[in-house]
Amino acid sequence: MAMTISNYSGTADTFTFPNNPKTYDDSISANYTVFKIPYQRHHIFVSGGGIDPKEIILTGSLFGTSKNTNYQSLSKHFTENTKLKKLYWDTDKFSLGVGKAIKKTHTGGRTNFIDYVATFETVIGVLLNNTQQTYTNGGAHKTNAGNATTFIEEISGVVTSGSSDITIADNLGNEITIPSASLTTGQTVVVTFIKMVDSGSGIYVTEYNYTTVAGTQIKTTATTDGMGIIQLGAASATSDLSIANLNAGYTVKFRNAHTA
């Protein structure tokens, strides 16, 4: 399969590598903390099951009459760091993050080649499946068929009662609340897992639980338990989620997650 890189949201603007990189260096690291007990044979590990951002290193070559055009298209994705990108190595799984660095080298005797090294940094440590699953309340529940805990990408529905809070929780100890003061009966609410948001003067920040009511962003969504990022464990189904004060037809969207 041909490797690709594209935008996570909005226009895809997909670049397909004309020839795959020679190497794709992808490592996964846990981010626990170790507290050493002096003079003892036992020590303390503190962990929340977290994974460090990955730095995926690509090395390869572009050649032929389109080598410069292809390098420009590729390097553009690695400089657009205000946009989240999907980097595909497998046809059905992608890494989510931004391009961190890319450089090219010209070597004597290889005048028809551009050799490059590029680094892609992920915002989450797992791979996400290309296929987005959608559960509609009242229908058949959907299961995370990956081997890793995944993130709920979107929850969308209509407010049942403007005098009550919306609460959304998983069975992993995470809960968020949208207060009634921000709601009106019949309005559409959309909670998005992650979005790059302009914080002012063109400075973009990854924002989690990006929430809109009737199409306008609100800032009142609060974490009321755990880390507040709604998730679904491996082999777990949407039946494990608890959603209150959204209409009967609300939807939940997610992708299977994989460690490799």
VENNORDA-V913601 format. One record per run of one state. SS is the DSSP state (h for helix, s for strand, l for the rest). FROM is the first residue (numbers start at 1). LEN is the number of residues. Records with the same first field share a line. If there is no record, write none. Layout:
SS=FROM-LEN  FROM-LEN
This chain:
l=1-3  8-7  17-6  26-4  31-2  36-8  47-4  52-3  64-3  80-5  89-4  106-7  123-4  137-6  144-4  149-1  160-6  170-5  179-1  183-5  199-5  214-2  219-3  226-5  233-4  241-1  245-1  247-4  259-2
s=4-4  15-2  23-3  30-1  33-3  44-3  51-1  55-9  85-4  93-13  113-10  127-10  143-1  148-1  150-10  166-4  175-4  188-11  204-10  216-3  222-4  231-2  237-1  242-3  246-1  251-8
h=67-13  180-3  238-3
